[in-house]
Amino acid sequence: MRRPKKGFSTRSVHGGELRDKPFSSVTNPIVQTSTYAFKNTQELIEYTTGKVNREEYGRYGNPTKTVAEHKIAELEGGEDAALFSSGMSAFTSVLLAILSSGSHVIVMDECYRRSAQFCKQTLPRYNINVTFVETGNYNQLESAITDSTRLIVSESPTNPFLNVIDLKKVTDIAARHRVKVLIDGTFATPYNQQPLDFGIDLVLHSATKYLGGHNDLLSGVVVGNASLISAIREFRDITGGIVDPHVAYLLIRGLKTFAIRMEKHNTNALAVARFLAEHPRIRKTYYPGLENHASYKTASSQMSGYGGVVSFEVDGDMETTIRFIDALQIPYIAPSLGGVESLIEQPAIMSYYEMAAADRFQIGIKDELVRFSVGIENVDDLIADLEQALGKI
């Protein structure tokens, strides 16, 4: 008889872990070693012939890292997971592991600028063809598929406008053409959305963000079926983008409180979004939990919560927006998102500072656009802080 699936918070605390740990420890130990010894040559032979399941060398495996991988796989509903040294290491490794010279990848255009940069500048150097399509334009997506297309890539929700991809539509298109799909679910997290349930092949997260949750580590992870993850892990073990065991331990510790943190991120961000949407000094608010957001219907049908990021446009110009941000007292002016501390940034200055204004405007990054990663502080304090800062412009 199959056991009922345990609740999300229970899986966050106990998932992926052995009940009986070394030294009777409650928490998983940090196995801080670069190499592993064999008792004798026979044990080595049994390992190399696959009769013994154990570790050999730090680049190929670590018990602390394995627990983190198993925990995330369980939370995402996947068979297996592979951890990387950063979210970008995970992203670039997955693409290079799946694609080869002469193959073709389709990328939805509303995405993290470094992901787009890798696809535009690096992949063509390896004779990998890239087509960018309008995010959410499913007719254009299907029309872009060719005989050499191997992968479709999208974020959901997207950065920074928080558009939500219709996962069922994408998987239906991909299935007709026998193409794999990779979804970057960093903004949603497995707490709010589980793309594998919709037939998506691979889900990627910057574990630096909500999974770690405390702005104190760098890591990335990809989740999917065992055979696909095995191939990606083999590529990672060759290229070396592994995570340190101490970072894996911090990730495990962060995941213990993942469910209760996400509840607070979700409720805080929705309240902040509703406040901003009604404020006279805010021109537009982007949050998929708002009824007037373009993706509200899709988000409400496939997400259980809407995440902790709110983007909005201040009614003014570059200087007005700078004055507003500098007047805030709670959020830090910083890149990244997903930690317990609120962070705020003006993308035109922070994330897209290298891009010419005309190029920024073309992809919707206006001078007055703000991205707010809402933390777990008291929401009344966050709203009061926003109100006093808006009152100074």
Buried (B, 14 or more C-beta within 10 A) or exposed (E): EEEEEEEBBEBBBBBBBEEEBEEEEEEBBBBEEEEBEBEEEEBBEBBEEEEEEEBBEBBBBBBBBBBBBBBBBBBBBBBBBBBBBBBBBBBBBBBBBBBEEEBBBBBBBBBBBEBBEBBEEBBEEEEBBBBBBEBBEBEBBBEBBEEEBBBBBBBBBBBBBBBBBBBBBBBBBBEEEEBBBBBBBBBBBBBBBBBBEBBBBBBBBBBBBBBBBBBEBBBBBBBBEEEBBEBBBEBBBEBEBBBBBEBBBBBBBBBBBBBEBBBBBBBBBBBBBBBBBEBEBBBBBBBBBBEEBBBBEBBBEBBEBBBBBBBBBBBBEBEBBBBBBEBBEBBBEBEBBBBBBBBBBBBBBBBBEEBEEEEBEEEEBBBBBBBBBBBBBEBEEBBBBBEEBBEEB
